[in-house]
């Protein structure tokens, strides 16, 4: 077994544990999370911004609606660790 096989095995085992505990979101929930993220930070949304608005949307650490906040802190605030 290679390192990659070992890692894959651990990931699958952990997924099973989370699934048994009910800590994994359903595919429907995931689709909603992904759609919400795309609406806020997808290419079309970011393409419509420029200058200060674009920089703040992406990089403003103090803004809980910024991309950097969502990527760094949002998963910790949601029980299933997803946006």
Beta strands, then each sheet from edge to edge (+ up, - down):
end
